[in-house]
Amino acid sequence: MIPNNTHIDHKDEAVIEIANLSKSFGNQEVLKDVSLKLFNGENLVVLGKSGSGKSVLIKCIVRLLQLDGGTISAFGQDITQLDRGDLNEVRKRIGFLFQLYMIL
């Protein structure tokens, strides 16, 4: 048991951890062996050329797309193993925005 007045620094814990992520559509390999860790207090901005896999990466993180390989953990939970209710709770804790060409 930890006393209430004890401060625990969670800054070294990965909030999102991606290991060896791969995603293809047919013969088109979009993500290949992508790995990263996002730590508590950090923000991630995904930038790149059109068609480079930015939206695919974000959709995989929140499991709007199924992974072909690799693992993704969010808040210590393997997102591929979460049921719909638990997945929705994780999604509530992750902010993501998909930019459409109509946004100015």
N, C-alpha and C positions, 0 to 999 in steps of 0.2 A: 504494500500500500504506500502511495506517495502522499506526503502531507500537502494540504491545500496551498501552503505558502511556498512550495518548491516550484521553481521555474524550469520547465523542460524546453530545451531548444530543439525544434524539429526541423531546422533549416537544412540539415544534412540528409533528410529523408526525401527520396524521390517521390514527387506527387504523381508524375506520369513517367513510366519507364517503357521504352520500346526497344526490343531486341530482335535483330535480324528480320525485320518486317519485309515481306514481299507481297506484291499484288500485281496481277496481270489481268488483262481483258483480251481473251483469245491469245494470239501470238504477241500482243503488245505488252511488254514488261514495263510497268509504270513505276513501281517501287521495287528496288532490289537491295536486300541486305541493309535496310535502314535501321540505325540504332541511335537512341538519344535518351537523355534523362532530363526532366524538368523538375527543379527543386522548389520547395515551399518558398514563396515570396518572389519567384521569378515569373516573368511573362514571356510568352513565345509568340513571335510573329513569323509566319511562313511566307516568304517571298520567293518569286521565281518567274521565269518566262511562262507564257501561256502553254499549257499542256505538259508542264514539268512534274505534275503530280501533287501540287499543293492541296487541292480540294480532296483528292483521293487519300492523302495522309490524314487530314482532319476527319474525314468520314470514317476512316478505319479506327481512329482514336476513340470516337464515340459510337462505334460499331453500327454505323449506317451502311457500311460495306463489310463483308466478311473477308478476313485475311486469307491469303493463300499459304503463308508461312510466317513463322516468327511468333512473338508474344507481345502483348500490350497489357500493362498493369496501370491502373488508375487508383490512387489512394490505397495501395496495397492489395487491390483485388484484380484478378485476371479477368479482363472484360469479356473474354470469349466464353467464360463459364457462368456469367451472371444471367439470372432469369430476367424477364422483361421489367418487373418492378424494381429490382435492384439496379438494373442498367439505367432506368429512368432516374433513379436517385443519383447515380454517378453523373449523368448528363446534366442534372441541375447544378452541379458543382463546377462544371467546365463551361466557360464562355467561348462560343465560337460564332463566327459570322462569315457567311459565304457572300462574296461580292459578285453581283451580277453586272452586266454591262450597262444596265439602266441606272445604277447608282452613280451619282455625280459627286 
